[in-house]
């Protein structure tokens, strides 16, 4: 599991140098490196109400889950369900390589799912 899923614990850029692409470059390099290590899904936690960070991650290809909305990952040898922990955060999720994400519904509940794209 550790090789297939990773989490950005904290990514912050000083206010004085924001808007110069530093955060984007750091995130892109982390994504490249993690994908090279076999990572297939990358998550980050965003504080509830931090719409600026939500927009920032969305512009970089992340899907932002509603608070409490789970992520279900099912790959060969990996069946995982996780969520934001109900601790005031949202999950931002990105599939790396040939992994795509989508929002699905089961009854009244929605969830994010990660799946392999066709070759």
ZILINFEN-V180580 format. One record per residue. N is the residue number from 1. PSI is psi in degrees with one decimal (* if undefined). OMEGA is omega in radians with two decimals (999 if undefined). BURIAL is # if it has 24 or more other ideal C-beta (glycine too) atoms within 12 Angstrom, else .. Layout:
BEGIN
n: (N & N)
psi: (PSI & PSI)
omega: (OMEGA & OMEGA)
burial: (BURIAL & BURIAL)
END
This chain:
BEGIN
n: (1 & 2 & 3 & 4 & 5 & 6 & 7 & 8 & 9 & 10 & 11 & 12 & 13 & 14 & 15 & 16 & 17 & 18 & 19 & 20 & 21 & 22 & 23 & 24 & 25 & 26 & 27 & 28 & 29 & 30 & 31 & 32 & 33 & 34 & 35 & 36 & 37 & 38 & 39 & 40 & 41 & 42 & 43 & 44 & 45 & 46 & 47 & 48 & 49 & 50 & 51 & 52 & 53 & 54 & 55 & 56 & 57 & 58 & 59 & 60 & 61 & 62 & 63 & 64 & 65 & 66 & 67 & 68 & 69 & 70 & 71 & 72 & 73 & 74 & 75 & 76 & 77 & 78 & 79 & 80 & 81 & 82 & 83 & 84 & 85 & 86 & 87 & 88 & 89 & 90 & 91 & 92 & 93 & 94 & 95 & 96 & 97 & 98 & 99 & 100 & 101 & 102 & 103 & 104 & 105 & 106 & 107 & 108 & 109 & 110 & 111 & 112 & 113 & 114 & 115 & 116 & 117 & 118 & 119)
psi: (-40.0 & -33.0 & -27.1 & -24.1 & 133.6 & 158.5 & 133.1 & 111.1 & -43.9 & 127.3 & 112.5 & 144.9 & 137.1 & 138.4 & -36.3 & -17.0 & 11.3 & 153.0 & 4.6 & 3.8 & 5.9 & -47.4 & -41.5 & -43.4 & -41.7 & -45.6 & -43.8 & -42.1 & -41.0 & -42.9 & -45.3 & -47.9 & -46.7 & -42.5 & -40.3 & -25.1 & 0.7 & 6.4 & 139.4 & -22.0 & 129.9 & 131.9 & 156.7 & 148.4 & 135.3 & 131.5 & 139.6 & 131.8 & -4.3 & 74.2 & -29.3 & -46.5 & -38.0 & -45.9 & -40.6 & -47.9 & -41.3 & -41.5 & -18.0 & 16.0 & 9.9 & 147.6 & 125.9 & 122.1 & 149.2 & 155.6 & 127.8 & -7.7 & 122.6 & 162.1 & 126.5 & 122.0 & 124.1 & 105.9 & 166.0 & 130.7 & 14.6 & 120.2 & 108.9 & 138.5 & 128.7 & 162.2 & -169.9 & -2.6 & 7.0 & 40.2 & 27.9 & 17.9 & 160.5 & 151.2 & 133.1 & 130.9 & 138.0 & 134.5 & 136.0 & 152.7 & -127.0 & 30.0 & 128.9 & 155.6 & 150.4 & 160.1 & 131.6 & 169.1 & 138.1 & 104.5 & -129.2 & -10.9 & 139.0 & 158.1 & 161.9 & 141.3 & 144.4 & 134.1 & 155.6 & 134.5 & 156.0 & 151.1 & *)
omega: (-3.06 & -3.13 & -3.05 & -3.05 & 3.10 & 3.12 & 2.97 & -3.08 & 3.14 & 3.04 & -3.10 & 3.10 & 3.14 & -3.13 & -3.07 & -3.12 & 3.09 & 3.11 & -3.13 & 3.11 & -3.10 & 3.13 & 3.11 & 3.14 & 3.10 & -3.12 & 3.12 & 3.12 & 3.09 & 3.12 & 3.12 & -3.11 & -3.14 & 3.11 & 3.08 & 3.11 & 3.12 & 3.11 & -3.11 & -3.14 & 3.12 & 3.13 & 3.02 & 3.08 & 3.13 & -3.13 & 3.09 & 3.12 & 3.12 & -3.05 & 3.09 & 3.12 & 3.11 & 3.12 & -3.12 & 3.13 & 3.12 & 3.13 & 3.13 & 3.02 & -3.14 & 3.02 & -3.10 & -3.13 & 2.97 & 3.14 & -3.14 & 3.14 & -3.06 & 3.00 & 3.08 & 3.13 & 3.09 & 3.04 & 3.01 & 3.13 & 3.10 & 3.05 & -2.96 & 3.00 & 3.10 & 3.07 & -3.06 & 3.11 & -3.12 & -3.11 & 3.07 & -3.13 & 2.98 & 3.00 & 2.91 & -2.99 & 3.09 & 3.03 & 3.12 & -3.14 & -3.10 & 3.14 & 3.07 & -3.14 & 3.02 & 3.07 & -3.13 & -3.11 & 3.00 & -3.03 & 3.14 & -3.06 & 3.00 & 3.08 & 3.06 & 3.13 & 3.10 & -3.14 & 3.09 & 3.03 & 3.08 & -3.13 & 999)
burial: (. & . & . & # & # & # & # & # & . & . & # & . & . & . & . & . & . & . & . & . & . & . & # & . & . & . & # & . & . & # & # & . & . & # & . & . & . & . & # & # & # & # & # & # & # & # & . & . & . & . & . & . & # & # & . & # & # & . & . & # & . & # & # & # & # & . & . & . & # & # & # & # & # & . & # & . & . & . & . & . & . & # & # & # & . & . & . & . & # & # & # & # & # & # & # & # & . & . & # & . & # & . & . & . & . & . & . & . & . & . & # & # & # & # & . & . & . & . & .)
END
